[in-house]
Amino acid sequence: MDGLRSRSVVPVLLAVVAVAVTTVGLRAVDADTTTAALVYVVVVVLTALGGYWSGGIGAVLAYVNMNYWFIPKYESFTLEKSDGFVTMLVFALAAVAAGFTVARVNALRHQAEENERAAFDARLDAAVNESRAGFLAAMTHNLRTPLASIKASVETLEDPSAALDDGTRAQLLATAHDETERLERLVTKVLELSRIHAGAIQPRREPTDIGEITRGAVRRLRYLAARDRVLLAVDDDSVVAVVDPEMVELVLVVLLENALRAAPDGTEVSVVVRPDGDGCRINVIDHGPGIAPEHREKVFEEFVRLEGAPDSSGSGLGLAIARALVEAHRGSIAVEDTPGGGATFVVSLPNGPHA
């Protein structure tokens, strides 16, 4: 309430000051009646930008000062001649008309802005609700699948009536273990996404052997492919960059997981790491269906799962997170065609200051 009152008082005070300063200036240059009338009308128009009250106060004060200082008999409110009365009447009508028109237009403009803001807020709320619904749907789907596998495996293992040989038991334990790791990666993605939305991603850079963390990412995804299906190619025995190792490893896990899901059985997924200027360049290459040029930006949006795209069977979060983490390093990530068919994700990471 106090803020609203101050916003309404300030334009009125400005109107008073504007008329006072104008009067002093007109008297200093010994302005004639016509000049004074024109200048006062302009002042009334300007004060009307502050609203009806400030415009009205400005018009009244301008009328009083005009009458007192610039209409004979000077320094008096007495009008000696009829033409003085006519002059003041015309001035009053012009000032009120101009001030009211400007105040009305300004009020309509403010109302239009309020309506536009309200419409924007409504669209934003709808988008947030849609995004929240999409998030819940995606999370429900992606949590239910591994949980169902884990539950089925554990229930079978606990069933005393189930006749399980050692091979079946090992297979059920491996399924439960793999699905637990899948859940762990999903939770990691959700936590990382919350950090991104909160603006809290700040790389903790240190000299990092990119080849070593790439091999670590490959080991984390052993459930998706046999070891001989992933070819790790490093151009140099030691490709070192000053980056955040945990962030870069998560980027590699996301890209490798997507590539393995997209790649047909019996094909290779290659990771090529090489020095690039003062940083490094990482290519994750698959020979799957590839990504159409018109979709190569869209795949990095949250909850996007394009048919045939690498993340089509995942959470729809991975590539969005990967791009945010790469850009936090002031790097870039893009999709190119793989010669002979497939998609190649190209990550460029510049060296940063050693934390």
C-alpha positions in Angstrom: 0.0 0.0 0.0 2.8 2.4 0.9 4.6 1.6 -2.4 1.4 2.3 -4.3 0.9 5.6 -2.5 4.5 6.7 -3.2 4.1 5.8 -6.9 1.0 8.1 -7.1 2.5 11.0 -5.1 5.8 11.2 -7.0 4.3 12.2 -10.4 2.2 14.9 -8.6 5.3 16.3 -7.0 7.2 16.2 -10.3 4.3 18.1 -11.9 4.6 20.9 -9.2 8.3 21.1 -9.7 8.0 21.2 -13.5 5.5 24.1 -13.5 7.6 26.0 -10.9 10.8 25.5 -12.9 9.0 26.5 -16.1 7.6 29.6 -14.6 11.1 30.7 -13.3 12.6 30.1 -16.8 9.8 32.0 -18.6 10.1 35.0 -16.3 13.9 34.9 -16.6 13.7 35.3 -20.4 10.8 37.8 -20.1 8.5 35.5 -22.3 5.4 37.0 -23.9 1.9 35.6 -23.4 1.9 33.4 -26.5 5.3 31.8 -25.7 4.3 31.2 -22.1 1.0 29.6 -23.2 2.7 27.2 -25.6 5.4 26.2 -23.1 2.8 25.6 -20.4 0.8 23.4 -22.7 3.9 21.3 -23.4 4.5 21.1 -19.6 0.9 19.9 -19.0 1.3 17.3 -21.7 4.5 16.0 -20.1 3.0 15.9 -16.6 0.0 14.0 -17.9 2.3 11.1 -18.7 2.3 10.5 -15.0 -1.5 10.0 -14.9 -4.7 11.9 -14.5 -3.8 13.4 -11.1 -0.4 14.7 -12.1 -1.8 16.0 -15.4 -4.7 17.7 -13.6 -2.4 19.3 -11.0 0.0 20.4 -13.8 -2.9 22.0 -15.7 -4.3 23.9 -12.7 -0.8 25.2 -11.7 0.0 26.2 -15.3 -3.3 28.1 -15.5 -2.7 29.9 -12.2 0.9 30.9 -13.1 -0.1 31.9 -16.6 -2.9 34.1 -15.2 -0.7 35.6 -12.5 2.5 36.3 -14.3 1.8 36.5 -18.1 -1.7 38.1 -18.5 -2.3 41.8 -17.8 -2.8 42.9 -15.1 0.5 41.3 -14.2 1.1 39.7 -10.8 -2.6 39.7 -10.2 -5.5 37.3 -10.9 -7.5 40.2 -12.3 -8.2 40.2 -16.1 -8.1 43.9 -17.3 -9.4 43.2 -20.9 -11.8 40.8 -22.5 -9.0 39.4 -24.7 -7.2 38.3 -21.5 -10.3 36.3 -20.6 -10.4 34.7 -24.0 -6.7 33.9 -23.9 -7.1 32.1 -20.5 -10.2 30.3 -21.7 -8.5 29.0 -24.8 -5.4 28.1 -22.8 -7.4 26.2 -20.2 -9.3 24.3 -22.9 -6.1 23.4 -24.8 -4.2 22.4 -21.7 -7.1 20.2 -20.3 -7.7 18.6 -23.7 -4.1 17.9 -24.4 -3.4 16.7 -20.8 -6.5 14.5 -20.7 -5.7 12.9 -24.1 -2.1 12.1 -23.2 -3.2 10.8 -19.8 -5.9 8.6 -21.4 -3.5 7.2 -24.0 -0.9 6.5 -21.4 -3.5 4.8 -19.2 -4.5 2.6 -22.1 -0.9 1.8 -22.9 -0.3 0.7 -19.3 -3.5 -1.4 -19.4 -2.3 -3.0 -22.6 1.0 -3.8 -21.0 -0.8 -5.3 -18.0 -2.9 -7.4 -20.3 0.1 -8.5 -22.2 1.9 -9.4 -19.0 -1.1 -11.3 -17.7 -1.3 -13.2 -21.0 2.4 -13.9 -20.9 2.1 -15.2 -17.3 -0.8 -17.4 -18.3 1.2 -18.8 -21.2 4.2 -19.3 -18.9 2.1 -21.1 -16.3 0.6 -23.3 -19.0 4.1 -24.1 -20.3 5.4 -24.8 -16.8 2.4 -27.1 -16.1 3.0 -28.9 -19.4 6.7 -29.2 -18.7 5.9 -30.5 -15.2 3.4 -33.0 -16.6 5.9 -34.1 -19.2 8.6 -34.5 -16.6 6.3 -36.6 -14.3 5.2 -38.7 -17.2 8.8 -39.3 -18.3 10.0 -40.0 -14.8 7.1 -42.4 -14.1 7.9 -44.3 -17.3 11.6 -44.4 -16.7 11.3 -45.4 -13.1 8.7 -48.0 -13.5 10.6 -50.0 -16.1 13.8 -50.7 -14.1 11.9 -51.1 -10.8 9.6 -53.7 -12.4 12.7 -55.6 -13.6 14.4 -55.4 -10.2 11.2 -56.4 -8.4 10.6 -59.4 -10.7 14.2 -60.6 -10.3 14.2 -60.3 -6.5 10.8 -61.9 -6.1 12.0 -64.9 -8.3 15.2 -65.2 -6.3 13.2 -65.1 -3.0 10.6 -67.6 -4.1 11.4 -70.9 -2.3 9.4 -72.9 -4.8 11.3 -71.6 -7.8 13.8 -74.2 -9.0 16.7 -72.0 -10.2 20.0 -73.3 -11.5 23.2 -71.3 -11.0 23.0 -69.8 -14.5 19.5 -68.5 -14.0 20.3 -67.2 -10.6 23.3 -65.3 -11.9 21.3 -63.9 -14.8 18.6 -62.6 -12.4 21.2 -61.0 -10.2 22.9 -59.4 -13.2 19.5 -58.0 -14.3 18.8 -56.5 -10.9 22.3 -55.1 -10.8 22.1 -53.6 -14.3 18.7 -52.1 -13.7 19.9 -50.6 -10.4 22.8 -48.9 -12.3 20.2 -47.6 -14.8 18.2 -46.1 -11.9 21.4 -44.6 -10.5 22.1 -42.9 -13.8 18.5 -41.6 -14.1 18.7 -40.1 -10.6 22.0 -38.5 -11.5 20.5 -36.9 -14.5 17.5 -35.5 -12.6 19.8 -34.1 -9.9 22.1 -32.6 -12.6 19.0 -31.1 -14.3 17.9 -29.5 -11.0 21.4 -27.9 -10.6 21.2 -26.6 -14.2 17.8 -25.0 -13.6 19.0 -23.5 -10.4 22.0 -22.0 -12.2 24.4 -23.9 -9.9 26.6 -25.7 -12.4 30.1 -24.4 -11.9 32.9 -26.6 -13.4 35.7 -27.5 -10.9 38.5 -27.7 -13.3 41.6 -29.7 -13.0 44.1 -31.4 -15.4 42.2 -34.5 -16.5 43.2 -37.5 -18.6 40.3 -37.5 -21.1 41.2 -41.0 -22.3 41.0 -42.4 -18.7 37.6 -40.9 -17.9 36.4 -42.2 -21.3 37.4 -45.7 -20.4 35.6 -45.1 -17.1 32.4 -44.2 -18.9 32.7 -47.3 -21.1 33.1 -49.5 -18.0 29.9 -47.9 -16.5 27.9 -49.0 -19.5 29.1 -52.6 -19.7 25.5 -53.8 -19.3 24.6 -52.3 -22.6 27.3 -53.9 -24.7 30.0 -56.5 -24.6 33.5 -55.0 -24.3 34.4 -55.7 -27.9 31.4 -53.7 -29.2 32.9 -50.4 -28.0 36.1 -49.3 -29.6 38.0 -46.7 -27.7 40.4 -44.8 -30.0 42.7 -42.2 -28.5 45.0 -40.4 -30.9 47.6 -39.6 -28.2 48.6 -41.8 -25.3 47.8 -38.9 -23.0 45.1 -36.4 -23.9 45.0 -34.0 -21.0 42.6 -31.1 -20.6 41.8 -28.7 -17.7 38.1 -29.6 -17.2 35.7 -30.9 -14.5 36.3 -34.7 -14.7 32.9 -35.6 -13.2 31.0 -33.4 -15.6 32.9 -34.6 -18.6 32.4 -38.2 -17.6 28.7 -37.7 -17.3 28.6 -36.2 -20.8 30.5 -39.2 -22.1 28.1 -41.6 -20.3 25.1 -39.9 -21.8 26.6 -39.9 -25.4 27.8 -43.5 -25.1 24.4 -44.7 -23.7 22.5 -43.0 -26.5 24.9 -44.3 -29.1 24.7 -47.9 -27.8 20.9 -47.7 -27.9 20.9 -46.4 -31.5 23.6 -48.8 -32.8 22.4 -52.0 -34.5 23.7 -55.3 -33.0 27.1 -56.3 -34.2 28.2 -52.7 -35.0 30.8 -50.6 -33.3 30.5 -47.5 -31.2 33.7 -45.6 -31.3 35.1 -42.9 -29.1 37.9 -40.8 -30.6 39.7 -38.4 -28.4 42.4 -36.0 -29.7 44.0 -32.7 -28.8 42.3 -29.7 -30.3 44.1 -26.3 -30.0 44.4 -25.6 -26.2 41.8 -28.2 -25.3 40.4 -31.5 -26.7 37.9 -32.9 -29.1 35.8 -36.0 -28.4 33.9 -37.8 -31.1 31.3 -40.4 -30.2 30.5 -42.4 -33.4 27.7 -44.9 -34.1 26.4 -46.5 -37.2 22.7 -46.4 -36.4 19.9 -44.6 -38.2 21.5 -41.2 -37.7 19.7 -37.9 -37.0 18.0 -35.8 -39.8 19.5 -32.3 -40.2 16.2 -30.6 -39.1 16.3 -32.5 -35.8 19.9 -31.9 -34.8 19.1 -29.0 -32.5 15.8 -30.3 -31.2 17.5 -33.5 -29.8 19.2 -31.3 -27.2 15.9 -30.0 -25.8 14.5 -31.5 -22.6 12.0 -34.5 -22.9 12.6 -34.7 -26.6 12.6 -38.3 -27.9 12.5 -38.3 -31.6 11.7 -41.5 -33.4 14.9 -43.2 -34.4 17.0 -40.6 -32.5 19.7 -41.9 -30.0 17.6 -40.8 -27.0 14.3 -42.1 -28.3 14.1 -44.9 -25.7 15.7 -42.9 -22.9 14.5 -40.2 -20.5 14.7 -37.4 -22.9 17.0 -35.6 -20.5 20.4 -36.8 -21.3 21.4 -34.7 -24.3 19.9 -31.6 -22.7 22.1 -32.2 -19.7 25.1 -33.0 -21.8 24.8 -29.7 -23.7 24.4 -27.7 -20.5 27.5 -29.3 -19.0 29.6 -28.7 -22.1 28.5 -25.1 -22.4 29.4 -24.6 -18.7 32.9 -25.3 -19.9 32.4 -22.7 -22.7 32.6 -25.6 -25.1 30.3 -26.9 -27.8 28.5 -30.1 -28.8 26.9 -30.9 -32.2 25.7 -33.7 -34.3 27.2 -34.7 -37.7 26.7 -37.5 -40.1 28.9 -40.6 -39.7 30.4 -41.7 -43.1 28.5 -44.7 -44.2 25.5 -43.9 -42.0 24.9 -43.1 -38.4 25.5 -40.1 -36.0 28.6 -38.6 -34.7 28.4 -36.4 -31.6 31.3 -33.9 -31.5 32.3 -32.3 -28.2 34.9 -29.5 -28.1 36.2 -28.6 -24.7 38.7 -25.7 -24.3 41.1 -25.6 -21.4 40.0 -23.5 -18.5 41.9 -22.0 -15.6 43.3 -24.6 -13.2 41.1 -24.3 -10.1 
